[in-house]
Amino acid sequence: MSTNATHERLALLGGEKTIMTPFKRYNSIGVEEVQAAKQVVESGVLSQFLGCWDPDFYGGPKVQEFERACEAHFGVKHAITVNSWTSGLIAAVGAIGIEPGDEIIVSPWTMCASATAILHWNAIPVFADIEANTFCLNPKSVEANITPYTKAIMAVDIFGHSADMEALMAIARKHGLKVISDTAQAPGAMYKGKYAGTLADIGGYSLNYHKHIHTGEGGILVTDDDDLAERMRLIRNHAEAVVGDKGVTDLRNMVGYNFRLGEIECAIGIEQLKKLKTLVAARRHAAERLTKGLANLPGLRTPVVMADCTHSYYIYPLILDIKQLGVARARICEALAAEGVGLSPGYQNVHLLPMYQQKIAYGSRGFPWTSDICHRDVDYAKGICPVAEELHESTYLGLEMCVHELSGQDIDLIVMAFAKVWNQMESLR
Ligand SMILES: *Cc1c(COP(=O)(O)O)cnc(C)c1O
């Protein structure tokens, strides 16, 4: 394409496409992981967990090695591997001693599991609104949603940027609440000198195949609290069969699962963890180049990074000023897609999912909301989270950096496609 390419006819209107070949898929798995997995397979020990009070209650050698490596990396007292981060969130909510009917305040702008983990223990998710700059929980909205039944806050470090943990922890301490941090999308992001995910009572990361580092499926819980750590290990591995022999007397939520991660995954995880810093740095480098290229387009807001924070860019979030642009998001997305730029228009609002709208979860009769364990009629109506809802409906656009590995040249092409569409916004009106 010539330098005047941005003035050529839009691909949507029959012109030449800016990006002719699809970008390379993101793949962090290399020879190191192959070798590590091979060694485990050859050893014949693919898992070594026992669901009873025994030295093997804590899992085999690779589970141990990976957990100790995560503790050293993230600077936490305990790292606990689980077979998915969804499992991790369930273990975390159980471990804090949640009672049926207790309320946990959570962001609506997240993957559904952040909220489902709450419901799982028959506790009630309460959705607070988010901040327009970071897309994470707005501390003021959190405080406004606290009731006598609130037990905890579930902060989500969405897209790769930490929630405002200082403010959220202050609110939690003031009201005697626990804080769980869903940092699935932000491993390696920093918040005031500490790793995102390590500032809450319990935090953790997903190891599913979309995430920065992965083991196919998996998750890591992190905490500095000995008691919470042990309770999560119990929930991970058939708690009810272990508590008697282990001498555990607090039986609250000692309902166990099999949330155990295998030896192969942990061996791969050890290699992946060594690459995390480099992978996040590469993502950040790519995002900064993109931000520089898009900075001067009117009506387009590039990602905000708060002071003393770093972003890990699971997704590169953009905001459109629809009034200024005078074109609907769907039309802009269509034009960019025709140029070869794949963007996700919007991110679900969890409170608007059918389960919450109809309050049908366990069985058909509205449990837990309609049962007497629920203290009040919790509102999930459209309108309770205006910031998250507006983003979803009309202004947000996300570039999924977790899907493709973007070279400098790829980014320059993306910038060119945006410039072309922006130059000719008139033709889309
Ligand atoms: C990926 C993700 C999860 C779930 O993690 P899994 O390992 O897939 O179970 C939860 N919350 C957020 C914000 C996520 O991005």
The ligand as a MOL file (V3000), in Angstrom:
LIG
                    3D

  0  0  0     0  0            999 V3000
M  V30 BEGIN CTAB
M  V30 COUNTS 15 15 0 0 0
M  V30 BEGIN ATOM
M  V30 1 C -10.3810 -16.7500 32.0760 0
M  V30 2 C -11.1100 -16.0890 33.1830 0
M  V30 3 C -11.7390 -16.8050 34.2250 0
M  V30 4 C -11.8770 -18.2940 34.2220 0
M  V30 5 O -10.6800 -18.9770 34.1350 0
M  V30 6 P -10.6680 -20.5220 33.6500 0
M  V30 7 O -9.2670 -20.9520 33.9550 0
M  V30 8 O -10.9980 -20.5380 32.2150 0
M  V30 9 O -11.6640 -21.2620 34.4760 0
M  V30 10 C -12.3060 -16.0900 35.2570 0
M  V30 11 N -12.3000 -14.7570 35.2740 0
M  V30 12 C -11.7450 -14.0270 34.2850 0
M  V30 13 C -11.7750 -12.5430 34.3800 0
M  V30 14 C -11.1540 -14.6650 33.1930 0
M  V30 15 O -10.6310 -13.9440 32.2030 0
M  V30 END ATOM
M  V30 BEGIN BOND
M  V30 1 1 1 2
M  V30 2 1 2 3
M  V30 3 2 2 14
M  V30 4 1 3 4
M  V30 5 2 3 10
M  V30 6 1 4 5
M  V30 7 1 5 6
M  V30 8 2 6 7
M  V30 9 1 6 8
M  V30 10 1 6 9
M  V30 11 1 10 11
M  V30 12 2 11 12
M  V30 13 1 12 13
M  V30 14 1 12 14
M  V30 15 1 14 15
M  V30 END BOND
M  V30 END CTAB
M  END
